[in-house]
Amino acid sequence: MPPRKPTLSFGVTSLWPFGISDEDWKKLETHYGYAIPPDLRSAVVAKTQTMRWRSEARQTALSTREARRQIAGEKRTTVDWLNWTDGLPDEIRAMLMSGRRMGTV
């Protein structure tokens, strides 16, 4: 099996919200033989929706290299614009272009 390509899993998803009808909950309860409380129902629906969103994001994720390339391009564009408007202090420009985060050494 080939090694997995590193990706950054963030993005936009087009999935509709997930839900389970009362009729379907009743089928599940009948099949398993016990009632499923409302708070557990809500938790199952929420976790399933989260899993669907993450799955969709992973399928459309950029490679880590491409995501970093795009972020670096946006940083350069922002710095160029701020330089053009004469609004970026030198130390902030240097920090942004070095890739360091604010508050780190």
C-alpha positions as CSV (number, residue, x, y, z in Angstrom):
1,M,0.0,0.0,0.0
2,P,1.5,3.4,-0.9
3,P,2.1,5.9,1.9
4,R,-0.6,8.5,2.5
5,K,-0.1,12.0,1.1
6,P,-0.2,14.5,4.0
7,T,-3.2,16.8,3.7
8,L,-4.8,19.7,5.5
9,S,-8.4,18.8,6.0
10,F,-10.3,22.0,5.9
11,G,-12.6,23.3,3.2
12,V,-16.1,23.8,2.2
13,T,-18.7,21.0,2.2
14,S,-21.9,20.8,0.2
15,L,-23.6,18.1,2.4
16,W,-27.1,18.6,3.6
17,P,-27.7,18.4,7.3
18,F,-28.1,14.8,8.6
19,G,-31.2,13.6,10.5
20,I,-33.0,10.5,11.6
21,S,-36.8,10.4,11.5
22,D,-38.9,9.3,14.5
23,E,-40.0,6.3,12.4
24,D,-36.4,5.3,11.9
25,W,-35.6,5.8,15.6
26,K,-38.5,3.5,16.4
27,K,-37.1,0.8,14.0
28,L,-33.7,1.0,15.7
29,E,-35.3,0.8,19.1
30,T,-37.4,-2.2,18.1
31,H,-34.4,-3.9,16.5
32,Y,-32.1,-3.4,19.5
33,G,-34.8,-3.9,22.1
34,Y,-34.5,-0.8,24.2
35,A,-35.5,2.9,24.0
36,I,-32.9,5.5,22.9
37,P,-33.2,8.6,25.1
38,P,-33.5,12.1,23.3
39,D,-30.1,13.3,24.5
40,L,-28.4,10.2,23.0
41,R,-30.4,10.6,19.8
42,S,-29.1,14.2,19.5
43,A,-25.5,13.1,20.2
44,V,-25.7,10.4,17.5
45,V,-27.0,12.8,14.9
46,A,-24.4,15.5,15.8
47,K,-21.5,13.0,15.7
48,T,-22.7,11.5,12.4
49,Q,-23.0,15.0,10.9
50,T,-19.5,15.8,12.0
51,M,-18.2,12.6,10.6
52,R,-19.9,13.3,7.2
53,W,-18.4,16.9,7.1
54,R,-14.9,15.6,7.9
55,S,-15.2,12.8,5.3
56,E,-16.2,15.4,2.7
57,A,-13.4,17.7,3.7
58,R,-10.8,14.9,3.5
59,Q,-11.9,13.9,0.1
60,T,-11.5,17.5,-1.2
61,A,-8.5,18.4,0.9
62,L,-5.4,20.0,-0.6
63,S,-2.0,18.5,-0.1
64,T,-0.1,20.1,2.7
65,R,2.4,21.5,0.3
66,E,-0.3,23.1,-1.9
67,A,-2.1,24.5,1.1
68,R,1.1,26.1,2.4
69,R,1.9,27.4,-1.0
70,Q,-1.6,29.1,-1.2
71,I,-1.3,30.5,2.3
72,A,2.2,31.9,1.5
73,G,0.8,33.5,-1.6
74,E,-2.0,35.2,0.4
75,K,0.5,36.4,2.9
76,R,2.6,38.0,0.2
77,T,-0.4,39.6,-1.4
78,T,-1.5,41.0,2.0
79,V,2.0,42.3,2.8
80,D,2.3,43.9,-0.7
81,W,-1.1,45.6,-0.2
82,L,-0.2,46.9,3.2
83,N,3.2,48.1,1.9
84,W,1.3,49.9,-0.9
85,T,-0.9,51.6,1.7
86,D,2.1,52.2,3.9
87,G,0.5,50.5,6.9
88,L,2.7,47.6,7.9
89,P,5.4,48.0,10.6
90,D,8.8,46.4,9.6
91,E,8.8,43.9,12.5
92,I,5.3,42.6,11.6
93,R,6.3,42.3,7.9
94,A,9.4,40.3,8.9
95,M,7.4,38.1,11.2
96,L,4.7,37.3,8.6
97,M,7.2,36.5,5.9
98,S,9.3,34.3,8.2
99,G,6.3,32.1,9.0
100,R,6.5,32.6,12.7
101,R,3.4,33.1,14.8
102,M,2.8,36.1,17.1
103,G,3.8,35.4,20.7
104,T,6.3,32.7,19.8
105,V,10.1,32.9,20.2
